[in-house]
Amino acid sequence: MKKLIFILSIAFSSLAYGQQQHARTFLFVPGAWDGGWDYAKVDSILTANGDRVYRPTLTGLGERVHLSRPGINLTTYINDILNLIRFENLHNVILVGHSYGGMVISGVAERVPDRIRQLVYLDAMVPNNGESAKDICGDLWGPMIKDSVFVYPFGFTKAVPPGDVPQPLGTFTEPIQIGNPLVKKIPAVFILMTKEGKSSPEHDKMGLLRAKARNWKIFTFEGGHYSMREQPENLVKKLKEVTQP
C-alpha cells in the first residue's frame, strides 16, 4: 500500500510539474480610460487553464482614479508596469497592450527586454521613436480635453463603477523614447480587429501599417475594439493562437 501511495505521489508531482512548465505568464496593459477590471473574465479563463495572469490598473484610472492628477504622464504608466514586473519578479512575460496600451508596452520593452517572452499589440498603437499618442491619433480628440484630462470620447460610459474614467492629458502628450536594439529580438504580433472582414482606417494608420513595416505577424480577429469586454472567451482563444508555445 505504501508503495502504491509513493508511486501515485510521484505521478501527481510529475503531472503538476508538467503543468507548471507549460504555464504562461500574461500581463495585460489596458487601453486609455480603462482598467484591470476589464480583464476579469479573461483572467478567470486563463487561470483556470493553469496560466498566471496580471491585470494592473494604471495610475489614476479604474479603482486608482482617486490618484489622478495633472502630473501623470506616459512615463508614470511605464513605471507602473516596470515596477510590477520587478517586484513580482516576473520573467518570460507575454506582454499584451490594448489600444493606447501599445504605447506603454513599447516603453516597458525598451527597459526590460530580457523579461519579455512576447509582445502582443491588441488593436493597439505602435509608436515610433519621439512620438506621443497625440501624434499618432492626430486630430481625433480635440473637444474632449477638459481640465487637464482627456474625457472618454466614445459615447455613454457607466455612471456607477466599473467603467471608463477621464485620463490625465500628459499620458497622451509625452513622447516615447525607444531605440533599444534588443527589443527587435522579442517576438511581436499584431491583432487587428475587423467588422465583416474590414478594419478601421484610423486603426490601420495607428497600428496595422506600422506593424507591417516591422514585419510582425498579423492576425485578424472579428469583433469590436473592446474584445475583452465583448467576447472574452474568444479573446483567450485568439491569444492561444498567436502566442508561442
C-alpha positions in Angstrom: 0.0 0.0 0.0 2.8 2.4 0.9 4.5 1.6 -2.4 1.3 2.4 -4.3 0.9 5.7 -2.4 4.6 6.6 -3.2 4.1 5.8 -6.9 0.9 7.9 -7.1 2.6 10.8 -5.3 5.4 10.7 -7.8 2.9 10.6 -10.7 0.9 13.6 -9.4 4.1 15.6 -8.7 5.3 14.9 -12.3 1.9 16.0 -13.7 1.9 19.2 -11.6 5.4 19.9 -12.7 4.5 19.4 -16.3 1.5 21.8 -16.0 3.8 24.4 -14.4 6.3 24.1 -17.2 3.6 24.8 -19.7 2.0 27.7 -17.8 2.3 31.1 -19.4 2.5 34.4 -17.6 0.3 37.1 -19.1 0.5 40.7 -18.2 -2.4 42.8 -19.7 -2.0 46.6 -20.1 -5.4 48.2 -20.6 -6.1 50.9 -23.1 -7.0 54.6 -22.5 -9.6 55.3 -19.8 -9.7 51.6 -18.9 -8.5 49.5 -16.0 -7.6 46.0 -15.0 -11.2 45.3 -14.1 -11.9 44.9 -17.8 -9.9 41.7 -17.9 -11.5 39.8 -15.0 -13.2 37.3 -17.2 -10.1 36.8 -19.4 -8.2 36.3 -16.1 -10.6 33.7 -14.9 -10.5 31.6 -18.1 -6.7 31.7 -18.4 -6.1 31.0 -14.7 -8.5 28.0 -14.9 -6.2 26.7 -17.7 -3.2 27.0 -15.5 -1.8 30.3 -16.7 -0.7 33.2 -14.5 -2.4 36.5 -15.1 -1.6 40.0 -14.1 -4.0 42.8 -15.0 -2.9 46.0 -13.3 -4.6 49.3 -13.5 -2.5 52.3 -14.5 -2.2 55.3 -12.1 -5.3 57.5 -11.9 -7.6 55.1 -13.8 -10.1 52.4 -12.7 -10.0 51.7 -9.0 -7.0 54.1 -8.8 -9.0 57.0 -10.1 -8.5 58.8 -6.7 -4.8 59.1 -7.6 -5.5 61.1 -10.8 -3.5 64.3 -11.0 -2.2 66.6 -13.8 1.5 65.4 -13.4 0.7 61.8 -14.5 2.3 61.0 -17.9 3.4 58.2 -20.1 6.5 57.6 -18.0 4.2 57.1 -15.0 2.4 54.3 -16.8 5.6 52.7 -18.0 6.9 52.7 -14.4 3.6 51.2 -13.2 4.3 48.1 -15.3 8.0 48.1 -14.8 7.6 48.0 -11.0 5.0 45.2 -11.2 7.5 43.1 -13.2 10.3 43.9 -10.9 8.5 43.5 -7.6 6.7 40.3 -8.7 10.0 39.1 -10.1 8.3 38.2 -13.4 10.2 36.6 -16.3 9.2 35.2 -19.6 6.2 37.5 -19.7 3.7 37.7 -22.5 3.0 41.4 -22.5 -0.3 42.4 -24.0 -1.2 46.0 -24.8 -4.6 47.0 -25.9 -5.2 50.2 -27.9 -3.3 53.0 -26.1 -1.6 50.2 -24.1 0.6 49.8 -27.1 2.4 53.0 -26.1 3.0 51.6 -22.6 4.3 48.1 -23.6 6.6 49.7 -26.1 8.2 51.7 -23.3 8.4 48.7 -21.0 10.0 46.5 -23.6 12.7 49.3 -24.0 13.6 49.0 -20.4 13.4 45.2 -19.6 13.6 43.3 -22.9 15.2 40.3 -21.1 12.0 39.8 -19.0 9.6 39.6 -22.0 8.8 36.5 -23.9 6.5 38.1 -26.5 4.8 41.4 -27.2 1.1 41.3 -28.3 -0.4 44.5 -29.7 -4.1 44.1 -29.4 -5.6 46.5 -31.9 -3.0 48.9 -30.4 -0.9 51.9 -31.1 2.6 51.1 -32.5 4.7 54.2 -31.8 7.9 55.4 -33.5 10.7 57.0 -31.5 9.8 60.5 -30.4 6.0 60.2 -31.0 3.3 60.7 -28.5 -0.2 59.2 -28.5 -1.5 62.6 -29.7 1.0 62.5 -32.7 -0.4 59.1 -33.6 -4.1 60.0 -33.2 -3.9 63.3 -35.0 -7.0 65.5 -34.6 -9.3 62.8 -33.3 -9.6 64.1 -29.8 -9.8 67.9 -29.7 -13.2 68.7 -27.9 -12.8 66.1 -25.3 -10.0 67.9 -23.4 -11.3 69.3 -20.1 -9.3 70.5 -17.1 -6.1 68.6 -17.9 -7.8 65.3 -18.6 -9.0 63.6 -21.7 -12.6 62.6 -21.3 -13.8 59.2 -22.7 -14.9 60.2 -26.2 -16.9 57.2 -27.4 -20.3 57.8 -26.1 -22.0 56.7 -22.8 -19.9 55.3 -20.0 -21.3 53.9 -16.8 -22.2 56.3 -14.0 -21.5 53.5 -11.5 -18.2 51.7 -11.5 -16.7 49.8 -13.1 -16.4 52.0 -16.2 -14.1 54.2 -18.2 -12.9 57.4 -16.5 -11.1 60.6 -17.7 -7.3 60.1 -18.3 -4.6 62.7 -17.5 -3.7 64.6 -20.5 0.1 64.2 -20.0 -0.2 60.5 -20.8 -1.2 61.4 -24.4 1.2 64.3 -25.0 4.5 62.9 -23.6 6.6 61.5 -26.5 8.1 58.0 -26.1 11.8 57.4 -26.4 12.6 54.0 -27.9 15.6 52.5 -29.7 17.0 49.6 -27.7 18.2 47.1 -30.3 17.4 44.2 -28.0 13.7 44.9 -28.4 13.8 43.8 -32.0 14.7 40.3 -30.8 11.4 40.0 -28.9 8.7 38.2 -31.0 5.9 40.7 -31.6 2.5 40.2 -33.1 -0.4 42.5 -34.0 -4.1 41.5 -33.6 -6.3 43.5 -35.9 -10.0 43.8 -35.0 -12.3 43.6 -38.0 -16.0 44.0 -38.7 -17.3 41.9 -41.6 -13.7 41.3 -42.5 -12.8 45.0 -42.7 -10.7 47.1 -40.3 -10.9 50.8 -39.4 -8.7 53.1 -41.5 -7.9 55.1 -38.3 -6.7 51.9 -36.5 -4.8 50.8 -39.6 -2.9 54.1 -39.5 -2.2 53.9 -35.8 -1.1 50.3 -35.7 -1.5 47.9 -38.6 0.6 49.7 -41.2 3.3 50.2 -38.6 3.3 46.6 -37.6 3.6 45.5 -41.2 6.5 47.8 -41.7 8.2 46.0 -38.8 7.4 42.6 -40.4 5.4 41.4 -37.4 2.9 38.6 -37.8 -0.6 40.0 -38.3 -3.7 38.2 -37.0 -7.3 39.2 -37.7 -10.0 39.0 -35.1 -13.6 39.6 -35.9 -15.4 41.9 -33.5 -15.4 45.3 -31.8 -12.4 47.2 -30.4 -13.1 46.0 -26.8 -12.8 42.3 -27.2 -12.0 41.7 -23.5 -15.5 43.1 -22.7 -17.5 41.8 -25.6 -16.0 38.3 -26.2 -13.5 37.3 -23.5 -13.7 33.6 -24.4 -12.8 34.3 -28.0 -10.0 36.6 -27.0 -8.5 33.8 -24.9 -8.7 31.5 -27.9 -7.1 34.2 -30.1 -4.3 34.6 -27.6 -3.7 30.9 -27.6 -3.4 31.1 -31.4 -1.0 34.0 -31.5 1.3 33.2 -28.6 4.3 31.0 -28.9 4.4 27.6 -27.2 
